[in-house]
Amino acid sequence: MKFGDWPGRAARLATILWAALLLALAPQSAFAQAEPEAPVAEVSEGDAPVAAAAADETAGDAAAGGYEPLGPEWIKGQPTAGALDVQEQFSPIGKTATGLHVGLLWIMGLISLFVLGLLLWVIVRYRRGANPTPSKTTHNTLIEVVWTLVPVLILVAIAIPSISLLSKQYESPPEDAITIKVTGYQWYWGYAYPDNGGFEVISNMMPEDEAKAKGFPAQLEVDNRMVVPVGTPLRIQTTAADVIHSFAVPSLWFKIDAVPGRLNERLLTIDEPGIYYGQCSELCGARHGYMPIAVEALPRDQWEAWVRTQPGGSVGDAEPEAANPAADAAATSEAGETADAEAAQPAAATN
């Protein structure tokens, strides 16, 4: 080693260290540039009261059009102790089905009474004491034709409204229907709103003592309900994350299975504001009986206010589409070519 070369070696070593230091600090400076500080608006003393008044006015408007959960006085669809009939219906399909149900009960009742009357008449009329010599008749053409045609006509009369009801139950939702994706979990429900920001509400059964203290039915009330608008077509899509569940609300005449890996869909429209209870109707495990369904139907403006309170919730607030550089460049180029062509036409005419 020559001591005369140490200044050059030291200079090269210092250069290498400096380059290494720059490489080490470069990523941090890039991150610092990628996260600029949010600008802070300067408010003068004279503008402070105006800003405060505007904030108060905004808060007042939010409170005026805000969301308030419905209380127990709004419960309309729930089981009733000692009831013998189906629950009162609050959907168009439910009212149609209830009418058919009542009509079938009358038909079955009349047929049963008619058959009972025939049996009693035969017992009395053809008993041994009143008819010591029994008839040897083997058949009667008229009676055989009647007891064949009458049941056929009755079945046809029942089939026509039954098929109509089935077709209505599987009617496809319209394009403007609000989509709600219902996911069954072991053992609770999740309600996602893909048309309104994609947020999801997780619904668990409310503790029994808390529900009773608030005036709600035990083992039916939940911490977070499925909130929907009244009088609006709903596209209810169901699936499951683990095993088969079934989303059923009797007072809305609504029941559809939630199957893992499959998306089922049905149309639902609710006529009146209120709270409607249901339960999972497919045996799904140890806590199958403890995953209730609570549907809260609200007027459209109140439902929209509820949506805006959810993280990322939006209602018809179509954000401006992101700029497309390629499309903008193509449009600019096309406009330029058109302008050049128009400028060239007078020149050609002059020549």
ABEGO torsion letter per residue (X at the ends): XBAAAAAAAAAAAAAAAAAAAAAAAAAAAAAAAABBBBBBBBBBAAAAAAAAAAAAAAAAAAAAABBBBBBAAABABBBBBGBABBBBBABAAAAAAAAAAAAAAAAAAAAAAAAAAAAAAAAAAABAAABABBBABABBAAAAAAAAAAAAAAAAAAAAAAAAAAAAAABBBBAABBBBBBBBBOBBBBBBBAAAGGBBBBBBBBBAAAAAAAGBBBGABBABBBBBBBGBBBBBBBBBAABBBBBBBAAAGBBBBBBBGBBBBBBBBBABBEBBBBBBABBAEAAAAABBBBBBBBBAAAAAAAAAABBGBBBGBBBBBBBBAAAAAAAAAAAAAAAAAAAAAAAAAAX
